[in-house]
Structure formats: C-alpha cells, structure tokens
Amino acid sequence: MEILNWNHFLLKLNMKIKYLIFLFALIPIVGLSYEGNSTKIYKNRRAKYPVGINAIAFGPSGIVGVSFDWFVLPKINLEFGAGVDNLKTFRPSYFAGGKYHFLGNSILNTTFYLGVFDKATQDPTVLNHQLYIPFGIQRIKKSKLTWSIEVAYTYNISTFQSQIWGAFKLGYRFNRFDRKKKKPNNNLLDFKKT
C-alpha cells in the first residue's frame, strides 16, 4: 500500500514538473507579445503592412480565386474574395470571414491562425452556403510577399455534408492607407539661401 502511494506521489510530481516546463517555455512568447514597446509596430509586419491581395488555390474560393484581406488588429484579420468553384461550368463562389492569429502581437513573421468563413456558391437556381473553418500558418516576408497554408473543415448547410479541405495562398502586402512617407525638410535649405 505504501509503494502505491509513493508511485502516485512521483506521478503527480512528474506532471507538475512538466507543467512548469511548459509554462517556462511560454515566457518568451508572452514576452514577444508584450505591447509596451513603442517601436514594435515597425517590427510587426502585420501592423506595418495590414492590407493584402492574395491568389488562392483551393480553399473557400473553390478551385482558384483571389481575395483581399486586412489586419484590423495584428491578431484579427478580415478577408473576402471570389473564385471559381467548378472549372467545367465556371460556377462562381464568394466568401467572407475572419481569422484570429495566435501570435499576431509578436514580432514573429510566422503565425498560426484559426478562422471562420461563409462561402456562397451560385447554382443555377439556388445560392448554397458552406461553413469553412480553417486552421493554418501564415508568413509575411521582408519583401512584403506572403504565403499561407491551411487545412479546413467545411460544412454544407443545405446538404448537411462535411469534408476536410485545404488552401494555399500567395499574396502581397501594402502599407497602411493613412501612413505617408516623410518628406525631407527643405526649410533648412531655404534658410541658407536667404
């Protein structure tokens, strides 16, 4: 009986040590996402280049498509787009939704995300809706090029069918709309001329 209690104690101690190691492993991630750093916006590419245009293979667009996305916050990304769902009949599809980037506030250029989209496909008589829930990874390069790969669960609301789907996206990011480049100060030159 005493041996069982000792083994039970060691098992609990082992679990607590693993839990502490897990918490200490999270410290760098939490430290990178600390929002007190005022220069972080220049390092966070989701904040620096929040607007993007993407070419999509598969995904919520169907077979091929294009999308426009915008990081409202470094962790929250809204996206809408259109594509072709069937290459034989060129059936159009439209989608809109959002994604939550788990490491969005960090200076890491690669983040994991989870999203929810509504996909609408135009049939000859009916507009079909599908729920599209992607889990993926996105990387924004220094050259403003971006790529992402995702695996998604889709659920057709009208036929009650579900399947696993995926997507690959290539895109380009743009600076903020309200951000203007600094112009050189010509007042010093004018002062010297007079």
C-alpha positions as CSV (number, residue, x, y, z in Angstrom):
1,M,0.0,0.0,0.0
2,E,2.8,2.3,0.8
3,I,4.5,1.6,-2.5
4,L,1.3,2.6,-4.4
5,N,1.2,5.9,-2.6
6,W,4.8,6.6,-3.3
7,N,4.3,5.8,-7.1
8,H,1.2,8.1,-7.1
9,F,3.2,10.9,-5.5
10,L,6.0,10.5,-8.1
11,L,3.5,10.5,-10.9
12,K,1.9,13.8,-9.6
13,L,5.3,15.3,-9.1
14,N,6.3,14.4,-12.7
15,M,3.1,16.0,-14.1
16,K,3.8,19.2,-12.1
17,I,7.4,19.4,-13.4
18,K,6.1,19.0,-17.0
19,Y,3.5,21.7,-16.4
20,L,6.2,24.1,-15.0
21,I,8.5,23.4,-18.0
22,F,5.5,24.2,-20.3
23,L,4.9,27.5,-18.5
24,F,8.6,28.5,-18.7
25,A,8.5,27.6,-22.4
26,L,5.7,30.1,-22.9
27,I,7.6,33.0,-21.3
28,P,9.5,34.0,-24.5
29,I,6.2,34.0,-26.5
30,V,4.4,36.2,-23.9
31,G,7.4,38.5,-23.7
32,L,7.4,38.9,-27.5
33,S,3.8,39.8,-27.5
34,Y,4.2,42.5,-24.8
35,E,2.5,45.7,-26.1
36,G,4.5,48.2,-24.0
37,N,7.2,48.5,-26.7
38,S,6.5,51.6,-28.8
39,T,8.9,50.5,-31.6
40,K,7.2,47.2,-32.0
41,I,4.9,48.4,-34.8
42,Y,7.9,48.7,-37.1
43,K,8.9,45.2,-36.4
44,N,5.4,43.6,-36.6
45,R,4.7,43.1,-40.3
46,R,1.0,42.5,-39.6
47,A,0.8,46.1,-38.2
48,K,3.2,47.6,-40.7
49,Y,1.6,46.0,-43.8
50,P,-2.1,45.4,-42.8
51,V,-3.6,45.2,-46.3
52,G,-3.1,42.4,-48.7
53,I,-4.2,40.8,-52.0
54,N,-3.9,37.0,-52.4
55,A,-4.2,34.4,-55.2
56,I,-5.8,31.2,-53.8
57,A,-5.6,27.6,-54.8
58,F,-8.5,25.6,-53.4
59,G,-9.8,26.9,-50.1
60,P,-13.0,28.8,-49.7
61,S,-12.9,30.0,-53.3
62,G,-13.3,26.5,-54.6
63,I,-10.6,25.7,-57.2
64,V,-9.0,29.1,-57.8
65,G,-9.7,32.6,-56.6
66,V,-8.5,36.0,-55.4
67,S,-9.0,37.7,-52.0
68,F,-8.5,40.9,-50.2
69,D,-7.5,40.9,-46.5
70,W,-7.0,43.5,-43.8
71,F,-5.5,43.2,-40.4
72,V,-7.8,45.3,-38.3
73,L,-5.5,44.5,-35.3
74,P,-2.3,42.4,-35.5
75,K,-4.3,39.4,-34.2
76,I,-7.6,40.0,-36.1
77,N,-7.7,39.6,-39.9
78,L,-10.8,40.1,-42.1
79,E,-10.9,38.6,-45.6
80,F,-13.3,38.5,-48.5
81,G,-12.9,37.2,-52.0
82,A,-14.3,35.4,-55.0
83,G,-13.3,32.4,-57.1
84,V,-14.4,29.6,-59.4
85,D,-15.9,26.6,-57.7
86,N,-16.1,24.3,-60.7
87,L,-13.8,24.6,-63.8
88,K,-16.2,22.7,-66.1
89,T,-19.2,25.0,-65.5
90,F,-17.3,28.1,-64.2
91,R,-19.6,28.3,-61.2
92,P,-18.7,31.4,-59.2
93,S,-18.2,31.4,-55.4
94,Y,-17.9,34.2,-52.9
95,F,-16.6,34.1,-49.4
96,A,-16.1,36.4,-46.4
97,G,-14.9,35.9,-42.8
98,G,-12.2,36.4,-40.3
99,K,-9.1,34.8,-38.8
100,Y,-7.6,35.0,-35.3
101,H,-3.7,34.9,-35.4
102,F,-2.5,33.4,-32.2
103,L,0.9,35.1,-32.2
104,G,-0.3,38.3,-34.0
105,N,1.0,40.8,-31.5
106,S,4.5,39.3,-31.5
107,I,7.4,40.3,-33.8
108,L,7.4,36.8,-35.3
109,N,6.7,36.9,-39.0
110,T,5.1,33.4,-39.0
111,T,1.8,32.9,-37.1
112,F,-0.8,30.2,-36.7
113,Y,-4.4,31.1,-37.2
114,L,-7.9,29.9,-36.8
115,G,-10.8,31.3,-38.8
116,V,-14.5,31.2,-39.7
117,F,-15.8,31.9,-43.2
118,D,-19.1,31.8,-45.1
119,K,-18.8,30.5,-48.6
120,A,-21.7,31.1,-51.1
121,T,-21.8,29.2,-54.3
122,Q,-24.2,30.1,-57.1
123,D,-26.0,27.1,-58.5
124,P,-28.4,27.6,-61.5
125,T,-31.4,28.0,-59.2
126,V,-30.1,28.3,-55.6
127,L,-27.4,30.1,-53.6
128,N,-25.7,27.4,-51.5
129,H,-23.9,28.3,-48.3
130,Q,-21.0,26.5,-46.7
131,L,-19.2,27.0,-43.3
132,Y,-15.4,27.0,-43.8
133,I,-13.3,26.7,-40.6
134,P,-9.5,26.9,-41.5
135,F,-6.5,26.3,-39.3
136,G,-3.3,27.3,-40.9
137,I,0.1,29.1,-40.8
138,Q,1.0,32.4,-42.5
139,R,4.3,34.0,-43.1
140,I,5.0,37.6,-44.2
141,K,8.4,38.1,-45.8
142,K,10.5,41.2,-45.6
143,S,9.8,41.8,-49.3
144,K,6.1,42.1,-48.4
145,L,5.3,38.8,-50.1
146,T,3.1,36.5,-48.0
147,W,2.2,32.8,-48.2
148,S,-0.1,30.6,-46.1
149,I,-1.2,27.0,-46.0
150,E,-4.3,25.8,-44.2
151,V,-6.4,22.8,-43.5
152,A,-10.1,23.4,-43.1
153,Y,-13.4,21.7,-42.0
154,T,-16.2,22.6,-44.4
155,Y,-19.9,22.0,-43.7
156,N,-22.5,22.5,-46.4
157,I,-25.6,24.0,-44.8
158,S,-28.1,23.0,-47.5
159,T,-26.9,19.3,-48.0
160,F,-25.7,18.7,-44.4
161,Q,-22.4,17.2,-45.7
162,S,-19.0,17.9,-44.3
163,Q,-15.4,17.3,-45.6
164,I,-11.8,18.3,-45.0
165,W,-10.4,20.8,-47.4
166,G,-7.4,23.0,-47.7
167,A,-5.8,26.0,-49.3
168,F,-2.6,27.6,-50.4
169,K,-2.3,31.3,-50.8
170,L,0.3,33.6,-52.3
171,G,0.0,37.4,-51.8
172,Y,1.5,40.8,-51.5
173,R,1.1,43.2,-48.5
174,F,0.7,47.0,-48.7
175,N,1.4,49.8,-46.2
176,R,-1.3,51.4,-44.3
177,F,-3.6,53.7,-46.1
178,D,-3.1,56.5,-43.6
179,R,0.7,56.2,-43.5
180,K,2.6,58.7,-45.6
181,K,6.4,58.8,-46.3
182,K,8.3,61.5,-44.6
183,K,9.4,64.3,-46.9
184,P,12.8,65.9,-46.5
185,N,12.9,69.1,-44.5
186,N,13.6,71.8,-47.1
187,N,13.3,74.6,-44.6
188,L,17.0,74.3,-43.7
189,L,17.9,74.7,-47.4
190,D,15.6,77.7,-47.7
191,F,17.1,79.3,-44.7
192,K,20.7,79.0,-46.1
193,K,19.6,80.6,-49.4
194,T,18.4,83.8,-47.7
